[in-house]
């Protein structure tokens, strides 16, 4: 008969607990304010107890309460009930990633820098309710470039986390925002124009340059005004007139334009016109040689058309006396009128010109004077082109040709200077008018003439009878000026 006894049933040890026991981790290992507890299972085992402790520098436990704070831990699950055995594993609770919210980048006008301005109050996005964590630090916001644009990327640096629970969180990135940089339109008044060195016509284009703070370059357009017809053209004008230049910024960040009125003045010009020679009445046309510094043609006018006229730059002598020849240049679109230059033209009588050419003065200028004492008066020397200062004793040459006597001599080409009559007769007592009249012939040899107003001619006279006399008469029609 069994009388009873005390006994103890001890749990049976699990065979190979490391493989027999399965430890099931929590849903995630990221901090969320809740404990990261494990569950265990094994065949035939009714339950488990768990012990948590920090490792690798994490201070915690040992405790049966699952940890919540980020760190590295060891958990040991032990079977309860009819079996004994345990299994351990390690795990890490990571910090919860958070970002910064509550701020925006402000739109602004281009200023050449990348600086961005922030608005709003920064907040921690993703923190657990009730946790003491907030945003700290001095932020710096920067555009991706200084140029204008819409929706430009703005990078922010300098934020950090602070607060009693800040270590439970990880700020995974600094904020990346967007904002607009709009163009900085420049005003016309902010553009400075630099004029060319000279605004007087010289044939060169008058190029302006523009500048403004922060602007890299300009394009230019020139247009006439106040009646000046020009452009619009990118080429600067060179002709005299009134113009407007428009400078337009080529900088997309600093658009704008400005204008500048300017005037290209007409250039001055001068006339070069030297003294005129003294001419004789009947002299051939005199080509006037006045020039203008501009190269424009010079026109002329005579103050006394009874003395001389001017046409196409050539003086035509009309009579003796004095006249003023005025050279003028009225200018054109690019040159102002020149100051006229006047010269006196003196036209002598043919006698005065002849006397002056031979140096005759005083009484020696008279018709009847005979300065060289050769028996021929000044009137005769004048009429036949001989030198009144050199005795020559011969006014003409005679040769015989067949039945004719050929008389060769010089005469004045202008009938207003002198008239001539040569006759032959058989005696010297008969009246002059009874002689045979002359026929004048030209001579090919015109070399050695004393001046422009003489011509070498010949007269052929018939030889009648045994003897023949030549009688010549010249009447001088011009007189010395008193």
C-alpha positions in Angstrom: 0.0 0.0 0.0 1.3 3.3 -1.2 1.3 5.8 1.5 2.3 8.8 -0.6 5.5 10.8 -1.1 6.7 14.1 -2.4 8.4 14.3 -5.8 9.4 16.9 -8.3 9.0 16.8 -12.1 11.7 18.9 -13.7 11.3 20.4 -17.1 12.7 18.4 -19.9 15.6 20.1 -21.6 15.0 20.9 -25.3 17.2 19.1 -27.7 19.4 21.6 -29.6 17.6 24.8 -28.3 19.4 26.9 -30.9 17.5 25.2 -33.7 14.5 24.1 -31.8 13.6 27.6 -30.6 12.4 30.3 -33.0 12.7 33.9 -32.0 10.4 36.2 -33.9 11.5 39.8 -34.2 9.2 42.9 -34.0 7.7 44.3 -37.2 10.6 46.8 -37.6 13.7 48.0 -35.8 13.2 51.8 -36.4 12.5 53.9 -33.4 8.8 54.7 -33.0 8.5 55.2 -29.3 7.3 51.6 -28.7 9.3 48.7 -27.2 10.9 46.3 -29.7 9.7 43.0 -28.1 10.4 39.5 -29.4 8.2 36.4 -29.4 9.3 32.8 -29.1 8.1 29.4 -30.3 9.2 25.8 -30.0 7.4 22.5 -30.4 5.6 21.6 -27.2 6.7 24.7 -25.4 3.8 26.7 -23.9 5.6 30.0 -23.4 8.8 32.0 -23.1 10.3 34.6 -20.9 12.5 37.3 -22.4 15.5 39.3 -21.0 16.8 42.4 -22.8 20.2 44.0 -22.2 22.3 46.6 -24.0 25.6 45.6 -25.7 28.3 47.4 -27.6 28.0 50.5 -25.5 24.3 50.6 -25.2 23.4 50.8 -21.5 20.2 48.9 -20.8 18.9 46.2 -18.5 19.0 43.3 -18.1 15.2 43.8 -18.2 12.2 41.9 -19.3 10.8 45.2 -20.8 11.6 45.5 -24.5 13.8 48.6 -25.2 12.6 51.6 -27.2 15.7 53.7 -27.5 18.0 53.3 -30.5 21.0 51.1 -29.7 22.3 47.5 -29.9 20.8 44.8 -27.7 20.8 41.1 -26.9 17.6 39.3 -26.2 17.4 35.9 -24.6 14.2 33.9 -24.9 13.8 31.1 -22.3 11.2 28.3 -22.5 8.8 27.9 -19.6 6.6 25.0 -18.6 7.6 21.3 -19.3 10.7 22.2 -21.2 13.8 24.1 -20.5 16.2 25.8 -22.9 17.0 29.3 -24.2 18.2 31.1 -27.3 19.8 34.5 -27.7 20.1 36.9 -30.6 21.2 40.5 -31.0 19.4 43.4 -32.7 19.7 47.1 -33.3 17.0 49.8 -33.0 17.8 52.4 -35.6 17.1 56.1 -35.3 14.0 57.3 -37.1 14.7 59.3 -40.2 13.1 62.7 -40.3 13.2 65.8 -42.6 12.7 69.5 -42.2 9.4 71.1 -43.2 7.6 74.4 -42.7 10.0 76.5 -44.8 10.0 77.8 -48.4 12.5 79.7 -50.6 11.5 83.2 -51.5 11.3 84.3 -55.1 13.6 87.3 -55.9 15.1 89.5 -58.6 18.4 88.8 -60.2 21.4 90.3 -58.4 24.3 88.3 -59.7 24.6 86.1 -56.6 23.3 82.6 -55.7 22.0 83.7 -52.2 18.4 82.5 -51.4 16.2 83.7 -48.6 14.0 81.4 -46.5 10.5 82.0 -45.2 8.5 80.1 -42.6 9.4 78.3 -39.4 11.3 75.0 -39.7 9.7 71.9 -38.1 10.7 68.2 -37.7 8.6 66.1 -40.1 8.1 62.5 -39.0 8.8 62.8 -35.2 6.7 60.8 -32.7 4.0 62.6 -30.8 5.1 64.0 -27.5 8.9 63.7 -28.3 11.0 66.6 -27.4 12.9 67.3 -30.7 13.1 70.5 -32.7 15.2 72.2 -35.4 18.4 74.0 -34.5 21.2 75.6 -36.5 21.8 78.6 -38.8 20.7 77.7 -42.3 22.3 78.8 -45.6 20.2 78.6 -48.7 21.8 78.7 -52.2 20.4 78.7 -55.7 22.0 76.3 -58.2 23.1 79.2 -60.3 22.8 83.0 -60.3 20.9 83.2 -63.6 17.3 83.9 -64.0 14.8 81.0 -64.2 11.6 79.5 -62.9 11.5 76.6 -60.4 15.2 76.8 -59.7 16.7 74.4 -57.2 17.6 75.8 -53.8 19.9 73.8 -51.5 19.8 74.4 -47.8 22.5 73.5 -45.3 23.2 74.2 -41.6 20.1 72.6 -40.0 20.5 70.1 -37.1 18.2 68.5 -34.4 18.0 69.4 -30.8 15.9 68.4 -27.7 15.8 65.6 -25.1 14.7 63.0 -27.7 16.9 64.3 -30.6 19.2 61.3 -30.4 16.3 59.0 -31.4 16.1 60.7 -34.8 18.3 61.0 -37.9 18.0 64.1 -40.1 18.4 62.2 -43.3 18.7 65.3 -45.6 18.8 69.0 -45.7 15.8 70.7 -47.4 15.8 71.0 -51.1 13.4 73.7 -52.3 12.6 75.6 -55.5 12.1 79.3 -56.2 12.2 81.8 -59.1 14.8 84.4 -60.0 13.3 87.0 -62.2 15.1 89.4 -64.5 16.4 92.6 -63.1 15.1 95.1 -65.8 17.4 98.0 -66.0 16.1 101.5 -66.6 17.1 103.8 -69.4 18.5 106.2 -66.9 20.9 103.6 -65.5 22.6 103.2 -68.9 25.7 105.4 -69.5 26.6 106.3 -73.1 30.2 107.1 -74.2 30.4 109.3 -77.2 33.1 108.9 -79.9 36.1 111.2 -79.8 34.7 113.6 -82.3 31.2 114.4 -83.5 32.3 116.5 -86.5 32.1 114.9 -89.9 35.3 113.3 -91.0 34.1 110.3 -93.0 34.4 107.9 -90.1 31.4 106.2 -88.4 30.5 107.7 -85.1 30.3 104.7 -82.8 28.7 105.0 -79.3 29.4 102.6 -76.4 27.0 101.9 -73.6 27.5 100.5 -70.1 25.5 99.7 -67.0 26.2 97.9 -63.7 26.1 94.2 -64.1 25.4 94.2 -67.8 27.8 92.3 -70.0 27.1 93.8 -73.4 24.7 95.7 -75.6 23.5 95.8 -79.2 23.1 99.1 -81.0 20.6 100.6 -83.4 21.1 104.0 -85.1 18.3 106.0 -86.6 18.0 109.5 -88.1 15.8 112.2 -86.6 14.7 115.8 -87.3 14.6 115.1 -91.0 17.8 113.1 -91.2 17.0 109.9 -93.1 19.0 107.0 -91.8 18.4 103.4 -90.5 17.4 101.9 -88.3 20.8 100.2 -88.7 23.3 98.5 -86.6 26.0 100.4 -88.4 26.9 103.8 -87.0 26.4 106.8 -89.2 29.2 108.9 -90.6 27.3 111.8 -92.4 26.4 115.0 -90.7 22.9 115.1 -89.2 20.7 114.4 -86.2 20.5 110.8 -84.9 19.3 108.6 -82.0 21.3 105.6 -80.8 19.4 102.8 -79.0 21.4 100.5 -76.8 19.7 97.2 -75.9 21.1 94.8 -73.2 22.2 91.4 -74.4 22.1 90.1 -70.8 19.0 88.0 -70.2 19.5 88.6 -66.5 19.5 92.4 -66.9 17.2 93.3 -69.9 16.5 96.8 -70.9 17.4 99.6 -73.3 18.2 103.3 -73.4 18.5 106.0 -76.0 20.9 108.9 -76.7 20.3 111.7 -79.1 23.4 113.1 -80.9 24.3 115.3 -83.8 27.2 115.0 -86.2 28.2 118.5 -87.1 29.2 119.6 -90.6 33.0 119.9 -91.1 34.5 123.3 -91.8 36.4 123.9 -95.0 38.7 126.5 -96.4 39.5 127.8 -99.9 43.0 128.3 -101.2 43.0 131.0 -103.9 46.3 132.8 -104.7 46.9 136.2 -106.2 46.0 136.6 -109.9 48.5 137.7 -112.6 48.1 141.0 -114.5 46.6 140.3 -117.9 46.5 142.2 -121.1 43.3 142.9 -122.9 42.7 140.2 -125.4 44.7 137.6 -123.5 43.5 134.0 -123.8 41.3 132.6 -121.1 42.9 132.2 -117.6 42.2 128.9 -115.8 41.6 129.7 -112.1 43.1 127.2 -109.7 41.3 127.7 -106.4 40.8 124.6 -104.4 38.7 123.7 -101.3 40.0 121.6 -98.4 36.9 119.4 -98.7 37.7 118.6 -102.3 34.3 120.1 -103.4 34.3 122.2 -106.6 34.9 125.9 -106.2 32.7 128.5 -108.0 33.7 132.0 -109.1 32.1 135.4 -109.7 33.5 138.5 -111.3 32.4 141.9 -109.8 32.7 143.7 -113.2 31.6 141.7 -116.3 32.9 144.6 -118.5 36.4 143.6 -117.5 36.2 139.8 -117.2 33.6 137.1 -116.9 34.1 133.6 -115.4 32.6 130.4 -116.7 33.5 126.8 -115.6 36.6 128.2 -113.8 38.0 130.0 -116.8 38.3 133.8 -116.9 37.5 135.5 -120.2 38.9 139.0 -120.7 36.3 141.5 -121.9 38.1 144.8 -121.5 40.8 146.6 -119.5 40.3 147.6 -115.9 40.1 145.8 -112.6 37.6 143.3 -111.3 37.3 141.2 -108.1 37.2 137.5 -108.7 35.5 135.8 -105.7 36.0 132.1 -105.1 33.2 130.4 -103.2 32.2 126.9 -101.9 28.7 126.7 -100.5 29.2 123.4 -98.8 27.0 120.3 -98.9 25.3 117.9 -96.5 28.6 117.2 -94.7 30.5 120.5 -95.1 29.6 124.0 -94.0 30.0 126.8 -96.5 33.6 128.0 -96.8 34.6 131.7 -96.2 34.9 133.2 -99.7 38.3 134.4 -100.9 38.6 137.4 -103.3 41.5 138.3 -105.5 41.8 141.4 -107.8 42.3 140.8 -111.5 43.9 143.7 -113.3 43.5 143.8 -117.1 45.9 146.3 -118.9 45.3 147.8 -122.3 47.4 145.9 -124.9 49.7 149.0 -125.1 50.2 149.1 -121.3 50.9 145.4 -121.2 53.4 145.7 -124.1 55.1 148.6 -122.5 55.3 146.9 -119.1 56.6 143.7 -120.7 59.4 145.7 -122.3 60.1 147.8 -119.1 59.1 151.1 -120.7 58.2 153.9 -118.2 57.5 157.6 -118.2 57.9 159.3 -121.6 59.4 156.2 -123.1 55.9 154.6 -123.0 54.6 157.0 -125.7 53.8 156.1 -129.3 56.4 158.5 -130.7 59.3 157.6 -128.3 62.3 155.7 -129.7 64.2 154.3 -126.7 66.7 152.2 -128.7 67.4 155.0 -131.3 67.0 152.7 -134.3 64.7 155.2 -136.1 61.5 153.2 -135.4 59.0 154.6 -133.0 57.4 152.6 -130.2 54.2 152.5 -132.3 56.1 150.9 -135.2 57.9 148.5 -132.8 54.6 147.6 -131.2 52.9 147.1 -134.6 55.6 144.8 -136.0 56.6 143.0 -132.8 60.2 144.2 -132.5 62.0 145.0 -129.3 61.9 148.7 -128.5 65.0 148.4 -126.4 67.2 146.8 -129.0 68.0 148.6 -132.3 67.1 146.3 -135.2 66.6 148.6 -138.2 64.3 146.1 -140.0 60.6 145.7 -139.4 60.0 142.9 -142.1 61.8 140.6 -144.5 61.4 140.5 -148.3 62.2 137.7 -150.8 61.4 137.2 -154.4 59.4 134.3 -155.6 58.7 134.2 -159.4 57.0 137.4 -160.4 56.1 138.2 -156.8 57.7 139.9 -153.9 57.0 138.1 -150.6 57.0 140.3 -147.6 57.0 138.5 -144.2 56.4 140.3 -140.9 54.7 140.1 -137.5 51.3 141.7 -136.9 48.9 142.0 -134.1 46.2 139.4 -134.2 43.5 141.6 -132.7 42.2 144.2 -135.2 41.5 146.4 -132.2 45.2 146.8 -131.6 46.4 147.9 -135.1 45.6 147.9 -138.8 48.0 147.2 -141.6 48.2 148.1 -145.3 51.1 147.1 -147.6 51.2 148.3 -151.2 53.7 148.2 -154.1 54.2 151.0 -156.6 56.5 151.9 -159.4 57.5 155.2 -157.8 57.5 156.8 -154.5 55.9 160.0 -155.6 52.5 158.4 -156.4 49.9 158.5 -153.6 50.0 155.5 -151.2 46.5 154.5 -152.1 47.4 154.1 -155.7 49.5 151.1 -155.0 48.4 147.5 -155.5 46.5 146.1 -152.5 47.8 143.3 -150.4 46.7 139.7 -149.8 47.8 138.3 -146.5 48.8 134.6 -146.2 49.5 132.6 -143.0 53.0 131.3 -142.4 53.6 127.8 -141.0 56.6 128.9 -138.9 55.2 130.6 -135.8 58.3 130.1 -133.6 59.9 132.9 -131.6 56.9 135.1 -131.3 57.3 137.9 -128.7 53.9 137.2 -127.1 50.6 135.4 -127.7 49.0 138.4 -129.5 51.4 138.3 -132.5 51.3 136.2 -135.7 53.8 135.8 -138.5 52.2 136.4 -141.9 53.3 137.1 -145.5 52.1 139.3 -148.3 52.6 138.5 -151.9 52.9 141.6 -154.2 53.3 141.5 -157.9 56.6 142.9 -159.5 55.6 145.4 -162.2 58.1 146.9 -164.5 61.8 147.3 -164.0 61.5 148.5 -160.5 59.0 148.3 -157.7 58.7 149.9 -154.3 57.1 148.5 -151.2 55.2 150.9 -149.0 53.8 149.7 -145.6 51.5 151.5 -143.3 50.4 150.4 -139.8 48.0 152.3 -137.6 48.2 151.7 -133.9 44.7 151.9 -132.2 45.7 151.4 -128.6 47.3 154.0 -126.3 49.1 154.2 -123.1 47.0 154.8 -120.0 47.7 158.3 -118.7 
